[in-house]
């Protein structure tokens, strides 16, 4: 009896507050569809103030609090301009955030949904990503994240307890392991031990997969 070949796995580190990770979501799904690989989605919660400083805006877009250099502001403004430009090509909406969000709770939701199957994971991942970037989702609110899980078809019993203790600890362990492997940003793809940071490398990954 012949053995069934093992499915090739690509690890993908993502963060809901990264617009570049959002733009890489659907092309990553396409890798699974087109090449029969398995994407192992893992959260990597970015510490944005470490490299881009921090700021908070009001509802009208006025800066009410900031700790950012002029250089960091230019980088942030360019990043959003670039992401919106790419999003428009695909009919997606990316609205700049009014603060740096804590995405640990949303990451816990991602891990919870992931354990309940691909369909539940994708539904949660899609809902969270799309609504967050339309400014329609408070990903720091346990009731909101729990409701999204339920909408995605997840059994939410026990999620609140998980999100209050074991979940954040697991998210942190994943971050530390990722950094030990060289990860520093999102999206980062890891295939055959090789790291690719940024969705612009998806064509390179597709070429690798096509070569077998």
URWO-V576489 format. One record per run of one state. SS is the DSSP state (@ for helix, = for strand, . for the rest). FROM is the first residue (numbers start at 1). TO is the last residue. Records with the same first field share a line. If there is no record, write none. Layout:
# URWO-V576489
SS = FROM-TO, FROM-TO
This chain:
# URWO-V576489
. = 1-8, 15-18, 36-37, 44-48, 53-53, 58-62, 68-69, 90-103, 115-117, 134-141, 152-158, 165-165, 181-187, 192-193, 198-198, 212-212
= = 9-14, 38-43, 54-57, 63-67, 188-191, 194-197
@ = 19-35, 49-52, 70-89, 104-114, 118-133, 142-151, 159-164, 166-180, 199-211
